[in-house]
Amino acid sequence: MSQQPPNNPNWKSQTFMYGGVIGALFGIVAAYLYTRAAEDDAQRNGGKPNRASTGELIGLGLAALAMIRQITEMGKSDKKR
């Protein structure tokens, strides 16, 4: 199945706009859930919230790269996959 170029001449701008909005919303939701979980944990343990470890951040970065790779693969035709 061959893919035709989009009919809309502004498809790149729209893609960047949608990607930016979706990324920002995803980031805000992730930050909210992280702070809520850290606050709940701190209240249960009677201390201050724990910081994320370097290993956790590296794992998160690798997961983000894997997600970006999957998104990139969606843009390729079936022949190039």
C-alpha positions as CSV (number, residue, x, y, z in Angstrom):
1,M,0.0,0.0,0.0
2,S,1.6,3.3,-1.1
3,Q,1.1,6.4,1.0
4,Q,0.1,9.6,-0.7
5,P,1.4,12.9,0.6
6,P,-1.2,14.8,2.7
7,N,-3.5,17.1,0.7
8,N,-3.1,19.8,3.3
9,P,-0.1,22.0,2.5
10,N,0.3,22.9,6.2
11,W,0.5,19.4,7.5
12,K,3.9,19.8,8.9
13,S,2.9,22.8,11.0
14,Q,-0.2,21.1,12.2
15,T,1.8,18.0,13.1
16,F,4.3,20.1,15.2
17,M,1.4,21.9,16.8
18,Y,-0.5,18.8,17.8
19,G,2.8,17.1,18.9
20,G,3.6,20.1,21.1
21,V,0.2,20.3,22.7
22,I,0.0,16.5,23.3
23,G,3.6,16.5,24.7
24,A,2.8,19.4,27.0
25,L,-0.4,17.8,28.3
26,F,1.4,14.5,28.8
27,G,4.2,16.3,30.8
28,I,1.7,18.2,33.0
29,V,-0.2,15.0,33.8
30,A,3.0,13.1,34.5
31,A,4.3,15.9,36.8
32,Y,1.0,16.0,38.6
33,L,0.9,12.2,39.2
34,Y,4.5,12.2,40.3
35,T,4.1,15.1,42.8
36,R,0.9,13.5,44.1
37,A,2.5,10.1,44.7
38,A,5.6,11.7,46.3
39,E,3.4,13.9,48.6
40,D,1.3,10.9,49.6
41,D,4.5,8.9,50.3
42,A,6.0,11.7,52.4
43,Q,2.8,12.0,54.5
44,R,2.8,8.3,55.1
45,N,6.4,8.2,56.1
46,G,6.5,11.5,58.0
47,G,9.3,13.0,56.0
48,K,10.0,15.0,52.9
49,P,9.5,13.6,49.4
50,N,12.2,11.4,47.9
51,R,14.1,12.4,44.8
52,A,14.2,10.2,41.8
53,S,17.4,8.2,41.5
54,T,19.8,8.4,38.6
55,G,18.9,4.8,37.6
56,E,15.2,5.7,37.5
57,L,15.9,8.7,35.4
58,I,18.1,6.8,33.0
59,G,15.4,4.1,32.6
60,L,12.8,6.8,32.0
61,G,15.0,8.4,29.4
62,L,15.5,5.1,27.6
63,A,11.7,4.5,27.6
64,A,11.2,8.0,26.2
65,L,13.7,7.2,23.4
66,A,11.9,3.9,22.6
67,M,8.6,5.8,22.4
68,I,10.1,8.4,20.0
69,R,11.4,5.5,17.8
70,Q,8.0,4.0,17.7
71,I,6.4,7.3,16.7
72,T,9.1,7.7,14.0
73,E,8.3,4.2,12.6
74,M,4.6,5.3,12.2
75,G,5.7,7.8,9.6
76,K,7.5,5.3,7.4
77,S,5.8,3.4,4.6
78,D,5.3,-0.4,4.9
79,K,8.2,-1.0,2.5
80,K,10.7,0.8,4.7
81,R,9.7,-0.8,8.0
